[in-house]
Amino acid sequence: MRRSFRALGTLAIGLAIATTAHARGDAERGKKLYMDNCLQCHDTGIHTRPDIIIFSKKALRKRVEFCDANAGSNFSAQDLTDVTEWLNSEFYKYDD
């Protein structure tokens, strides 16, 4: 019985780590998606302009979703997470 609880605990920890890594996104993949899809409308200079309109990671995600809808990129939820992760790590530096 005790072994079952240990195994279950180990599994839970592993799932928590995997879920956290997935939730954060893959910045390198996000960069590629951005370069392949977003440069049609603007260059990366938009993220360093003085009249910034993004003030949190949540707002950044909303903006990525807005741009995806307007550009018709049809990003998946994972694509949106990955692009948001790259933009945040490269330009915005907001905490989760």
Residue pairs with C-beta under 8 A, 6 or more apart in sequence:
22 78
23 81
24 81
24 85
24 96
25 78
25 81
25 82
25 83
25 84
25 85
25 86
26 82
26 85
27 82
27 85
27 86
27 89
27 90
28 86
29 82
29 86
30 79
30 81
30 82
30 83
30 84
30 85
30 86
30 87
31 86
31 90
33 75
33 79
33 82
33 83
33 86
34 83
34 86
34 87
37 71
37 73
37 75
38 67
38 71
38 73
38 83
40 71
41 67
41 70
41 71
44 90
44 91
47 87
47 90
47 91
47 92
48 91
53 63
54 60
54 63
54 92
56 94
57 84
57 88
57 92
57 94
57 95
57 96
60 84
60 87
60 88
60 92
60 94
61 80
61 81
61 84
64 75
64 80
64 83
64 84
64 87
65 80
67 73
68 74
68 75
68 79
68 80
73 79
75 83
88 94
